[in-house]
Amino acid sequence: MSIRKRLFISNAAMVLMPIFILILYFILLNVVFRGDFRIFNSHLHQGWQDPGSNNTSTFNQLTKLAALQPKKLSDKDYLDSVSKNLEKSQTGFIIRKGNETLYRSKYVSKIADRDLPVFGKEGYSPVVWFNHIQYSVRQHDFYFKDGAEGTIFFIDKSINFAQFARSYFPLIFFGIVIILVSTNAVLSYFMSRSILRPVRQLSSAAEKISQGNLDFEMKSSSKDELGKLVLSFDSMRKKLKESLELREQFESNRKELIANISHDLKTPITSIKGYVEGIMDGVANTEEKLTKYLRTIHAKSEHMDRLIDELSLYSKLDVKSLPFHFEEVNIQRFMKDYIEELSLENVSNLEVSLVAERSLRVIMDPDKFIRVMNNIVRNSIKYNDKEICKLGINIKDTDKVVQVSIKDNGPGVELAEINRIFHRFYRTDPSRNVKTGGSGLGLAIASQIIEAHGGKIWAESAEGEGLTIHFTLKKPVTEGDNE
């Protein structure tokens, strides 16, 4: 329920509930102090039934006596017993014959005969004033056997609102005050609780966030605007927490990157510095030693140059600033050409086989994809511990993509390390020995390029059984024929 509807209902309840409770309160007062509900007949005067309905049977009994046994109306003992019972309900009666009063209850002894209605006005009068006091009168006219006019007056003392208010003013006043205050207090409490609770929750959450605490959760079962605000605030907290965690991860990666770059650059620089100092100090005192020192310096410089180039490439891929030029390519023919180029490079101890279900076309940037293949192949050659490095390339058609798998016969990678081989600067050798060459960025660059192609890359391995790298490439919207 919306806050607007809740406020409307609350305001309506603040008006209607006190009225309803006041009505019940007046009824309770009447029951406690009068023993019945007749006061409300006096208040309304109309629309209710005869206020003497509780004594209807007695009135009917007297009217029957008037018709069947009029002499019984002269029996004082009988009439006294009837009068005594009626006094309990503040009711009395008068029996009149002609202008003479045959019987008068003590309860109505002060009512003068001249004030009574005349013969012929039979019926019920809800309001009749006798001696400035309000009564209700029920009149039954009949004839005695001698032909004389007879009338039975059934008189009930009524209390109007003014009399009732004067009599019970303290109770009424304090009752109204208590009802109004308590009703409004209860409604205000429930209304304010439904509003203040989420506000306090939001205030507490904002204070925690200002103190840097994001490890909490906000819940709300309310469907109103404040409930939605609480959930939105909690969603913002989660995103802020994710952002901070991501920033911390970036910072950690940055520090790791700096440490790795420092290590990988310092090692060849230290080596170059040592060889240069050796030349300067005359250690390379022969032509053969000098040539060896210079070749080593050149090799270390080449290694540093490749490291800087790959680091630059990785950075461009990481910030997505490297342009790609995608085109449709026959992947089977591309792989055949690539294998042929490898053979022309006279790579020693390398055997490559290709298995393709059929000729398939994919979307790729050929120049960037060659970098992927080179990095994967060089990685397999670099870490291979066999006399001959065997690579098996398998191309498989799936529903929407083409999957390429490259398996080697190397030592493999431990299962715990398999997901880390695509991290930058990761090497399976924890000592980061550079004798094997490489920058530690090869597979990380391959991963970035494949992801830029809209594909996925992953690895499978069992230690001692080689490493298999899988990746996917998108197929064209409409696959073409074989070239």
One Martini backbone bead per residue (centre of mass of N, CA, C, O) as a GRO file, in nm:
protein
  483
    1MET     BB    1   0.096   0.036   0.022
    2SER     BB    2   0.075   0.352  -0.008
    3ILE     BB    3   0.130   0.642   0.157
    4ARG     BB    4  -0.117   0.793   0.058
    5LYS     BB    5  -0.327   0.581   0.146
    6ARG     BB    6  -0.237   0.562   0.440
    7LEU     BB    7  -0.299   0.857   0.514
    8PHE     BB    8  -0.597   0.853   0.442
    9ILE     BB    9  -0.681   0.626   0.635
   10SER     BB   10  -0.573   0.756   0.892
   11ASN     BB   11  -0.747   1.014   0.884
   12ALA     BB   12  -1.017   0.868   0.877
   13ALA     BB   13  -0.973   0.711   1.144
   14MET     BB   14  -0.942   0.970   1.327
   15VAL     BB   15  -1.253   1.026   1.286
   16LEU     BB   16  -1.420   0.750   1.308
   17MET     BB   17  -1.320   0.603   1.563
   18PRO     BB   18  -1.407   0.806   1.784
   19ILE     BB   19  -1.706   0.791   1.716
   20PHE     BB   20  -1.745   0.490   1.766
   21ILE     BB   21  -1.634   0.489   2.059
   22LEU     BB   22  -1.835   0.696   2.173
   23ILE     BB   23  -2.086   0.531   2.130
   24LEU     BB   24  -1.995   0.297   2.309
   25TYR     BB   25  -1.959   0.472   2.561
   26PHE     BB   26  -2.255   0.563   2.594
   27ILE     BB   27  -2.371   0.284   2.617
   28LEU     BB   28  -2.211   0.203   2.866
   29LEU     BB   29  -2.318   0.421   3.053
   30ASN     BB   30  -2.615   0.338   3.035
   31VAL     BB   31  -2.580   0.050   3.137
   32VAL     BB   32  -2.446   0.117   3.411
   33PHE     BB   33  -2.667   0.359   3.512
   34ARG     BB   34  -2.955   0.217   3.381
   35GLY     BB   35  -2.964  -0.083   3.233
   36ASP     BB   36  -3.014   0.045   2.940
   37PHE     BB   37  -3.116   0.191   2.596
   38ARG     BB   38  -3.327   0.437   2.616
   39ILE     BB   39  -3.172   0.702   2.577
   40PHE     BB   40  -3.158   0.683   2.255
   41ASN     BB   41  -3.454   0.739   2.212
   42SER     BB   42  -3.451   1.027   2.333
   43HIS     BB   43  -3.248   1.146   2.129
   44LEU     BB   44  -3.413   1.070   1.853
   45HIS     BB   45  -3.745   1.004   1.885
   46GLN     BB   46  -3.688   0.845   1.616
   47GLY     BB   47  -3.686   0.519   1.455
   48TRP     BB   48  -3.772   0.381   1.708
   49GLN     BB   49  -3.889   0.194   1.921
   50ASP     BB   50  -4.046   0.141   2.190
   51PRO     BB   51  -3.906   0.208   2.501
   52GLY     BB   52  -4.123  -0.006   2.643
   53SER     BB   53  -4.055  -0.299   2.539
   54ASN     BB   54  -3.987  -0.441   2.815
   55ASN     BB   55  -4.317  -0.374   2.903
   56THR     BB   56  -4.525  -0.494   2.702
   57SER     BB   57  -4.653  -0.729   2.855
   58THR     BB   58  -4.779  -0.555   3.079
   59PHE     BB   59  -4.951  -0.374   2.899
   60ASN     BB   60  -5.112  -0.604   2.764
   61GLN     BB   61  -5.233  -0.713   3.025
   62LEU     BB   62  -5.399  -0.458   3.096
   63THR     BB   63  -5.567  -0.444   2.832
   64LYS     BB   64  -5.707  -0.717   2.878
   65LEU     BB   65  -5.841  -0.647   3.142
   66ALA     BB   66  -6.011  -0.413   3.022
   67ALA     BB   67  -6.173  -0.614   2.833
   68LEU     BB   68  -6.238  -0.868   3.043
   69GLN     BB   69  -6.142  -0.742   3.354
   70PRO     BB   70  -6.213  -0.446   3.484
   71LYS     BB   71  -6.222  -0.511   3.795
   72LYS     BB   72  -5.910  -0.564   3.826
   73LEU     BB   73  -5.845  -0.245   3.821
   74SER     BB   74  -5.941  -0.239   4.146
   75ASP     BB   75  -5.694  -0.411   4.238
   76LYS     BB   76  -5.454  -0.305   4.447
   77ASP     BB   77  -5.263  -0.543   4.494
   78TYR     BB   78  -5.209  -0.606   4.201
   79LEU     BB   79  -5.113  -0.319   4.116
   80ASP     BB   80  -4.874  -0.303   4.315
   81SER     BB   81  -4.710  -0.537   4.193
   82VAL     BB   82  -4.681  -0.412   3.915
   83SER     BB   83  -4.550  -0.143   4.005
   84LYS     BB   84  -4.297  -0.265   4.139
   85ASN     BB   85  -4.178  -0.388   3.877
   86LEU     BB   86  -4.165  -0.115   3.709
   87GLU     BB   87  -3.968   0.057   3.889
   88LYS     BB   88  -3.703  -0.083   3.793
   89SER     BB   89  -3.765   0.075   3.494
   90GLN     BB   90  -3.889   0.358   3.529
   91THR     BB   91  -4.209   0.277   3.567
   92GLY     BB   92  -4.554   0.379   3.521
   93PHE     BB   93  -4.913   0.401   3.617
   94ILE     BB   94  -5.248   0.504   3.500
   95ILE     BB   95  -5.593   0.492   3.609
   96ARG     BB   96  -5.880   0.602   3.427
   97LYS     BB   97  -6.227   0.726   3.518
   98GLY     BB   98  -6.284   0.961   3.349
   99ASN     BB   99  -6.199   1.202   3.607
  100GLU     BB  100  -6.095   0.949   3.762
  101THR     BB  101  -5.856   0.806   3.977
  102LEU     BB  102  -5.789   0.470   4.046
  103TYR     BB  103  -5.465   0.466   3.969
  104ARG     BB  104  -5.124   0.526   4.116
  105SER     BB  105  -4.809   0.531   4.090
  106LYS     BB  106  -4.541   0.633   4.268
  107TYR     BB  107  -4.359   0.720   4.022
  108VAL     BB  108  -4.631   0.918   3.927
  109SER     BB  109  -4.742   1.109   4.168
  110LYS     BB  110  -4.656   1.411   4.042
  111ILE     BB  111  -4.870   1.381   3.830
  112ALA     BB  112  -5.108   1.555   3.694
  113ASP     BB  113  -5.420   1.516   3.564
  114ARG     BB  114  -5.424   1.773   3.373
  115ASP     BB  115  -5.160   1.660   3.203
  116LEU     BB  116  -5.320   1.456   3.076
  117PRO     BB  117  -5.443   1.307   2.832
  118VAL     BB  118  -5.708   1.272   2.656
  119PHE     BB  119  -5.958   1.114   2.538
  120GLY     BB  120  -5.858   0.969   2.215
  121LYS     BB  121  -5.514   0.953   2.236
  122GLU     BB  122  -5.418   0.696   2.132
  123GLY     BB  123  -5.080   0.587   2.207
  124TYR     BB  124  -4.749   0.712   2.123
  125SER     BB  125  -4.534   0.931   2.327
  126PRO     BB  126  -4.200   1.012   2.344
  127VAL     BB  127  -4.274   1.328   2.424
  128VAL     BB  128  -4.337   1.431   2.764
  129TRP     BB  129  -4.417   1.702   2.980
  130PHE     BB  130  -4.350   1.691   3.340
  131ASN     BB  131  -4.231   1.914   3.536
  132HIS     BB  132  -3.975   1.943   3.341
  133ILE     BB  133  -4.008   1.639   3.252
  134GLN     BB  134  -3.922   1.365   3.065
  135TYR     BB  135  -4.152   1.161   2.880
  136SER     BB  136  -4.314   0.853   2.806
  137VAL     BB  137  -4.633   0.770   2.639
  138ARG     BB  138  -4.884   0.519   2.689
  139GLN     BB  139  -5.213   0.485   2.536
  140HIS     BB  140  -5.529   0.335   2.663
  141ASP     BB  141  -5.853   0.304   2.538
  142PHE     BB  142  -6.173   0.253   2.712
  143TYR     BB  143  -6.463   0.068   2.836
  144PHE     BB  144  -6.674   0.032   3.059
  145LYS     BB  145  -6.965  -0.139   3.138
  146ASP     BB  146  -7.105   0.151   3.213
  147GLY     BB  147  -6.958   0.349   2.979
  148ALA     BB  148  -6.707   0.449   3.082
  149GLU     BB  149  -6.422   0.614   3.054
  150GLY     BB  150  -6.098   0.464   2.978
  151THR     BB  151  -5.746   0.482   3.104
  152ILE     BB  152  -5.409   0.384   3.016
  153PHE     BB  153  -5.099   0.488   3.162
  154PHE     BB  154  -4.772   0.456   3.027
  155ILE     BB  155  -4.488   0.565   3.217
  156ASP     BB  156  -4.171   0.696   3.101
  157LYS     BB  157  -3.862   0.794   3.193
  158SER     BB  158  -3.676   1.039   3.036
  159ILE     BB  159  -3.345   1.109   2.900
  160ASN     BB  160  -3.184   1.357   2.786
  161PHE     BB  161  -2.895   1.486   2.683
  162ALA     BB  162  -2.871   1.718   2.883
  163GLN     BB  163  -2.920   1.553   3.137
  164PHE     BB  164  -2.701   1.348   3.091
  165ALA     BB  165  -2.464   1.550   3.073
  166ARG     BB  166  -2.500   1.675   3.356
  167SER     BB  167  -2.472   1.406   3.518
  168TYR     BB  168  -2.200   1.296   3.325
  169PHE     BB  169  -1.972   1.504   3.257
  170PRO     BB  170  -1.698   1.394   3.359
  171LEU     BB  171  -1.711   1.126   3.205
  172ILE     BB  172  -1.748   1.246   2.925
  173PHE     BB  173  -1.503   1.429   2.910
  174PHE     BB  174  -1.277   1.222   2.981
  175GLY     BB  175  -1.361   1.019   2.768
  176ILE     BB  176  -1.313   1.194   2.518
  177VAL     BB  177  -1.019   1.259   2.570
  178ILE     BB  178  -0.912   0.969   2.585
  179ILE     BB  179  -1.012   0.876   2.309
  180LEU     BB  180  -0.869   1.085   2.133
  181VAL     BB  181  -0.580   1.042   2.234
  182SER     BB  182  -0.555   0.731   2.201
  183THR     BB  183  -0.633   0.708   1.906
  184ASN     BB  184  -0.417   0.902   1.791
  185ALA     BB  185  -0.175   0.759   1.917
  186VAL     BB  186  -0.208   0.483   1.784
  187LEU     BB  187  -0.217   0.576   1.488
  188SER     BB  188   0.049   0.736   1.497
  189TYR     BB  189   0.231   0.502   1.570
  190PHE     BB  190   0.177   0.317   1.325
  191MET     BB  191   0.240   0.529   1.112
  192SER     BB  192   0.526   0.613   1.207
  193ARG     BB  193   0.652   0.332   1.200
  194SER     BB  194   0.618   0.286   0.887
  195ILE     BB  195   0.815   0.540   0.839
  196LEU     BB  196   1.056   0.546   1.053
  197ARG     BB  197   1.190   0.274   1.017
  198PRO     BB  198   1.314   0.317   0.728
  199VAL     BB  199   1.454   0.582   0.803
  200ARG     BB  200   1.641   0.462   1.017
  201GLN     BB  201   1.767   0.255   0.830
  202LEU     BB  202   1.888   0.465   0.636
  203SER     BB  203   2.051   0.622   0.845
  204SER     BB  204   2.227   0.384   0.940
  205ALA     BB  205   2.343   0.314   0.662
  206ALA     BB  206   2.475   0.589   0.603
  207GLU     BB  207   2.666   0.581   0.848
  208LYS     BB  208   2.817   0.323   0.770
  209ILE     BB  209   2.921   0.424   0.498
  210SER     BB  210   3.075   0.674   0.614
  211GLN     BB  211   3.266   0.448   0.775
  212GLY     BB  212   3.311   0.202   0.550
  213ASN     BB  213   3.055   0.016   0.585
  214LEU     BB  214   2.935  -0.269   0.362
  215ASP     BB  215   2.871  -0.523   0.572
  216PHE     BB  216   2.547  -0.526   0.488
  217GLU     BB  217   2.181  -0.562   0.519
  218MET     BB  218   1.877  -0.474   0.352
  219LYS     BB  219   1.534  -0.496   0.460
  220SER     BB  220   1.195  -0.521   0.298
  221SER     BB  221   0.833  -0.581   0.311
  222SER     BB  222   0.758  -0.330   0.187
  223LYS     BB  223   0.560  -0.175  -0.098
  224ASP     BB  224   0.634   0.101  -0.074
  225GLU     BB  225   0.830   0.369  -0.122
  226LEU     BB  226   1.023   0.304   0.118
  227GLY     BB  227   1.078   0.011   0.043
  228LYS     BB  228   1.204   0.078  -0.233
  229LEU     BB  229   1.425   0.260  -0.118
  230VAL     BB  230   1.571   0.046   0.048
  231LEU     BB  231   1.637  -0.143  -0.193
  232SER     BB  232   1.791   0.070  -0.356
  233PHE     BB  233   2.005   0.128  -0.141
  234ASP     BB  234   2.112  -0.164  -0.131
  235SER     BB  235   2.195  -0.173  -0.426
  236MET     BB  236   2.398   0.057  -0.401
  237ARG     BB  237   2.576  -0.082  -0.190
  238LYS     BB  238   2.658  -0.322  -0.365
  239LYS     BB  239   2.788  -0.157  -0.594
  240LEU     BB  240   2.991  -0.013  -0.413
  241LYS     BB  241   3.131  -0.268  -0.314
  242GLU     BB  242   3.212  -0.372  -0.593
  243SER     BB  243   3.378  -0.122  -0.666
  244LEU     BB  244   3.583  -0.144  -0.433
  245GLU     BB  245   3.678  -0.429  -0.497
  246LEU     BB  246   3.772  -0.360  -0.781
  247ARG     BB  247   3.973  -0.143  -0.696
  248GLU     BB  248   4.143  -0.331  -0.520
  249GLN     BB  249   4.213  -0.522  -0.749
  250PHE     BB  250   4.350  -0.313  -0.927
  251GLU     BB  251   4.563  -0.236  -0.719
  252SER     BB  252   4.683  -0.517  -0.693
  253ASN     BB  253   4.752  -0.548  -0.994
  254ARG     BB  254   4.935  -0.303  -1.012
  255LYS     BB  255   5.144  -0.399  -0.809
  256GLU     BB  256   5.206  -0.663  -0.952
  257LEU     BB  257   5.291  -0.538  -1.219
  258ILE     BB  258   5.527  -0.372  -1.111
  259ALA     BB  259   5.680  -0.610  -0.990
  260ASN     BB  260   5.709  -0.773  -1.254
  261ILE     BB  261   5.847  -0.560  -1.424
  262SER     BB  262   6.084  -0.515  -1.239
  263HIS     BB  263   6.190  -0.802  -1.256
  264ASP     BB  264   6.200  -0.838  -1.577
  265LEU     BB  265   6.397  -0.586  -1.608
  266LYS     BB  266   6.624  -0.624  -1.399
  267THR     BB  267   6.758  -0.880  -1.497
  268PRO     BB  268   6.871  -0.783  -1.778
  269ILE     BB  269   7.004  -0.526  -1.673
  270THR     BB  270   7.201  -0.662  -1.483
  271SER     BB  271   7.334  -0.827  -1.703
  272ILE     BB  272   7.426  -0.596  -1.883
  273LYS     BB  273   7.590  -0.449  -1.667
  274GLY     BB  274   7.791  -0.681  -1.620
  275TYR     BB  275   7.905  -0.697  -1.911
  276VAL     BB  276   7.995  -0.405  -1.938
  277GLU     BB  277   8.189  -0.410  -1.694
  278GLY     BB  278   8.364  -0.635  -1.814
  279ILE     BB  279   8.461  -0.472  -2.055
  280MET     BB  280   8.571  -0.224  -1.894
  281ASP     BB  281   8.767  -0.421  -1.710
  282GLY     BB  282   8.887  -0.648  -1.921
  283VAL     BB  283   8.764  -0.937  -1.923
  284ALA     BB  284   8.725  -0.906  -2.238
  285ASN     BB  285   9.041  -1.001  -2.374
  286THR     BB  286   8.891  -1.131  -2.614
  287GLU     BB  287   8.727  -1.182  -2.901
  288GLU     BB  288   8.540  -1.406  -2.802
  289LYS     BB  289   8.434  -1.268  -2.540
  290LEU     BB  290   8.327  -1.012  -2.665
  291THR     BB  291   8.123  -1.145  -2.849
  292LYS     BB  292   7.963  -1.283  -2.623
  293TYR     BB  293   7.884  -1.030  -2.465
  294LEU     BB  294   7.737  -0.885  -2.699
  295ARG     BB  295   7.526  -1.105  -2.751
  296THR     BB  296   7.403  -1.098  -2.472
  297ILE     BB  297   7.320  -0.803  -2.475
  298HIS     BB  298   7.138  -0.832  -2.724
  299ALA     BB  299   6.944  -1.045  -2.609
  300LYS     BB  300   6.849  -0.878  -2.366
  301SER     BB  301   6.740  -0.645  -2.535
  302GLU     BB  302   6.533  -0.810  -2.693
  303HIS     BB  303   6.373  -0.900  -2.446
  304MET     BB  304   6.293  -0.615  -2.354
  305ASP     BB  305   6.151  -0.534  -2.614
  306ARG     BB  306   5.933  -0.754  -2.605
  307LEU     BB  307   5.819  -0.681  -2.332
  308ILE     BB  308   5.729  -0.393  -2.408
  309ASP     BB  309   5.548  -0.470  -2.645
  310GLU     BB  310   5.355  -0.660  -2.484
  311LEU     BB  311   5.274  -0.453  -2.274
  312SER     BB  312   5.150  -0.254  -2.474
  313LEU     BB  313   4.944  -0.450  -2.594
  314TYR     BB  314   4.797  -0.522  -2.331
  315SER     BB  315   4.709  -0.235  -2.258
  316LYS     BB  316   4.533  -0.190  -2.510
  317LEU     BB  317   4.346  -0.431  -2.456
  318ASP     BB  318   4.252  -0.348  -2.169
  319VAL     BB  319   4.138  -0.050  -2.290
  320LYS     BB  320   4.030  -0.082  -2.584
  321SER     BB  321   4.249   0.065  -2.817
  322LEU     BB  322   4.255  -0.169  -3.018
  323PRO     BB  323   4.217  -0.229  -3.337
  324PHE     BB  324   3.977  -0.405  -3.542
  325HIS     BB  325   3.966  -0.640  -3.839
  326PHE     BB  326   3.700  -0.791  -3.954
  327GLU     BB  327   3.656  -1.124  -4.107
  328GLU     BB  328   3.611  -1.366  -4.331
  329VAL     BB  329   3.728  -1.705  -4.253
  330ASN     BB  330   3.899  -1.991  -4.335
  331ILE     BB  331   4.009  -2.189  -4.085
  332GLN     BB  332   4.143  -2.428  -4.230
  333ARG     BB  333   4.324  -2.265  -4.422
  334PHE     BB  334   4.464  -2.095  -4.209
  335MET     BB  335   4.601  -2.335  -4.059
  336LYS     BB  336   4.761  -2.444  -4.296
  337ASP     BB  337   4.928  -2.188  -4.342
  338TYR     BB  338   5.051  -2.177  -4.058
  339ILE     BB  339   5.195  -2.452  -4.062
  340GLU     BB  340   5.371  -2.383  -4.306
  341GLU     BB  341   5.521  -2.146  -4.171
  342LEU     BB  342   5.650  -2.315  -3.947
  343SER     BB  343   5.819  -2.495  -4.137
  344LEU     BB  344   5.986  -2.251  -4.259
  345GLU     BB  345   6.121  -2.179  -3.967
  346ASN     BB  346   6.267  -2.430  -3.852
  347VAL     BB  347   6.136  -2.577  -3.615
  348SER     BB  348   6.252  -2.766  -3.381
  349ASN     BB  349   6.090  -3.033  -3.263
  350LEU     BB  350   5.813  -3.009  -3.456
  351GLU     BB  351   5.468  -3.126  -3.447
  352VAL     BB  352   5.182  -3.080  -3.670
  353SER     BB  353   4.829  -3.128  -3.643
  354LEU     BB  354   4.514  -3.159  -3.839
  355VAL     BB  355   4.160  -3.134  -3.739
  356ALA     BB  356   3.867  -3.131  -3.957
  357GLU     BB  357   3.546  -3.170  -4.037
  358ARG     BB  358   3.529  -2.892  -4.196
  359SER     BB  359   3.478  -2.623  -4.374
  360LEU     BB  360   3.512  -2.308  -4.200
  361ARG     BB  361   3.363  -2.002  -4.098
  362VAL     BB  362   3.492  -1.694  -3.964
  363ILE     BB  363   3.536  -1.429  -3.727
  364MET     BB  364   3.831  -1.222  -3.793
  365ASP     BB  365   4.162  -1.109  -3.708
  366PRO     BB  366   4.435  -1.221  -3.853
  367ASP     BB  367   4.666  -1.067  -3.711
  368LYS     BB  368   4.569  -1.126  -3.417
  369PHE     BB  369   4.545  -1.440  -3.443
  370ILE     BB  370   4.843  -1.501  -3.487
  371ARG     BB  371   4.921  -1.419  -3.200
  372VAL     BB  372   4.772  -1.644  -3.061
  373MET     BB  373   4.918  -1.883  -3.192
  374ASN     BB  374   5.206  -1.806  -3.117
  375ASN     BB  375   5.170  -1.806  -2.809
  376ILE     BB  376   5.080  -2.100  -2.779
  377VAL     BB  377   5.312  -2.242  -2.926
  378ARG     BB  378   5.550  -2.120  -2.764
  379ASN     BB  379   5.456  -2.224  -2.493
  380SER     BB  380   5.483  -2.525  -2.564
  381ILE     BB  381   5.782  -2.522  -2.646
  382LYS     BB  382   5.909  -2.395  -2.388
  383TYR     BB  383   5.771  -2.636  -2.182
  384ASN     BB  384   5.888  -2.872  -2.319
  385ASP     BB  385   6.015  -3.222  -2.223
  386LYS     BB  386   6.057  -3.323  -2.508
  387GLU     BB  387   6.207  -3.400  -2.801
  388ILE     BB  388   5.911  -3.374  -2.916
  389CYS     BB  389   5.678  -3.137  -3.021
  390LYS     BB  390   5.333  -3.196  -2.996
  391LEU     BB  391   5.063  -3.079  -3.208
  392GLY     BB  392   4.700  -3.057  -3.179
  393ILE     BB  393   4.457  -2.954  -3.417
  394ASN     BB  394   4.109  -2.880  -3.345
  395ILE     BB  395   3.808  -2.857  -3.546
  396LYS     BB  396   3.477  -2.751  -3.431
  397ASP     BB  397   3.136  -2.773  -3.476
  398THR     BB  398   2.880  -2.579  -3.356
  399ASP     BB  399   2.607  -2.406  -3.328
  400LYS     BB  400   2.751  -2.082  -3.314
  401VAL     BB  401   3.044  -2.204  -3.305
  402VAL     BB  402   3.399  -2.233  -3.319
  403GLN     BB  403   3.616  -2.491  -3.209
  404VAL     BB  404   3.948  -2.466  -3.072
  405SER     BB  405   4.213  -2.714  -3.030
  406ILE     BB  406   4.528  -2.726  -2.833
  407LYS     BB  407   4.760  -2.995  -2.812
  408ASP     BB  408   5.008  -3.116  -2.596
  409ASN     BB  409   5.316  -3.307  -2.465
  410GLY     BB  410   5.363  -3.193  -2.201
  411PRO     BB  411   5.358  -3.157  -1.847
  412GLY     BB  412   5.162  -2.960  -1.767
  413VAL     BB  413   4.905  -2.862  -1.525
  414GLU     BB  414   4.793  -2.790  -1.245
  415LEU     BB  415   4.475  -2.765  -1.131
  416ALA     BB  416   4.525  -2.510  -0.942
  417GLU     BB  417   4.661  -2.345  -1.209
  418ILE     BB  418   4.476  -2.339  -1.469
  419ASN     BB  419   4.330  -2.043  -1.422
  420ARG     BB  420   4.625  -1.870  -1.427
  421ILE     BB  421   4.756  -1.878  -1.722
  422PHE     BB  422   4.591  -1.596  -1.813
  423HIS     BB  423   4.766  -1.436  -1.645
  424ARG     BB  424   4.964  -1.191  -1.590
  425PHE     BB  425   5.290  -1.304  -1.539
  426TYR     BB  426   5.242  -1.602  -1.552
  427ARG     BB  427   5.418  -1.880  -1.397
  428THR     BB  428   5.494  -2.205  -1.314
  429ASP     BB  429   5.753  -2.068  -1.220
  430PRO     BB  430   5.807  -1.919  -0.914
  431SER     BB  431   6.103  -1.795  -0.991
  432ARG     BB  432   6.106  -1.662  -1.274
  433ASN     BB  433   6.262  -1.794  -1.498
  434VAL     BB  434   6.439  -1.667  -1.800
  435LYS     BB  435   6.560  -1.905  -1.968
  436THR     BB  436   6.287  -1.963  -2.137
  437GLY     BB  437   6.163  -1.709  -2.172
  438GLY     BB  438   5.964  -1.455  -2.192
  439SER     BB  439   5.692  -1.254  -2.021
  440GLY     BB  440   5.397  -1.370  -1.921
  441LEU     BB  441   5.180  -1.255  -2.168
  442GLY     BB  442   5.081  -1.449  -2.388
  443LEU     BB  443   4.804  -1.572  -2.273
  444ALA     BB  444   4.681  -1.301  -2.197
  445ILE     BB  445   4.668  -1.192  -2.487
  446ALA     BB  446   4.502  -1.423  -2.606
  447SER     BB  447   4.255  -1.375  -2.426
  448GLN     BB  448   4.193  -1.083  -2.515
  449ILE     BB  449   4.151  -1.143  -2.819
  450ILE     BB  450   3.924  -1.350  -2.796
  451GLU     BB  451   3.729  -1.161  -2.642
  452ALA     BB  452   3.725  -0.947  -2.876
  453HIS     BB  453   3.580  -1.178  -3.063
  454GLY     BB  454   3.354  -1.315  -2.866
  455GLY     BB  455   3.503  -1.529  -2.701
  456LYS     BB  456   3.645  -1.826  -2.554
  457ILE     BB  457   3.886  -1.928  -2.292
  458TRP     BB  458   4.049  -2.245  -2.211
  459ALA     BB  459   4.170  -2.511  -1.988
  460GLU     BB  460   4.332  -2.841  -2.001
  461SER     BB  461   4.470  -3.068  -1.743
  462ALA     BB  462   4.731  -3.312  -1.677
  463GLU     BB  463   4.979  -3.409  -1.507
  464GLY     BB  464   5.190  -3.535  -1.769
  465GLU     BB  465   4.954  -3.487  -2.030
  466GLY     BB  466   4.927  -3.205  -2.092
  467LEU     BB  467   4.797  -2.924  -2.287
  468THR     BB  468   4.467  -2.770  -2.333
  469ILE     BB  469   4.347  -2.529  -2.565
  470HIS     BB  470   4.047  -2.343  -2.573
  471PHE     BB  471   3.846  -2.187  -2.839
  472THR     BB  472   3.626  -1.935  -2.971
  473LEU     BB  473   3.436  -1.861  -3.275
  474LYS     BB  474   3.257  -1.683  -3.477
  475LYS     BB  475   3.002  -1.698  -3.694
  476PRO     BB  476   2.845  -1.622  -3.945
  477VAL     BB  477   2.528  -1.556  -4.014
  478THR     BB  478   2.612  -1.663  -4.306
  479GLU     BB  479   2.723  -1.946  -4.428
  480GLY     BB  480   2.951  -2.028  -4.649
  481ASP     BB  481   3.123  -2.158  -4.881
  482ASN     BB  482   3.365  -2.318  -5.003
  483GLU     BB  483   3.677  -2.217  -5.140
   0.00000   0.00000   0.00000
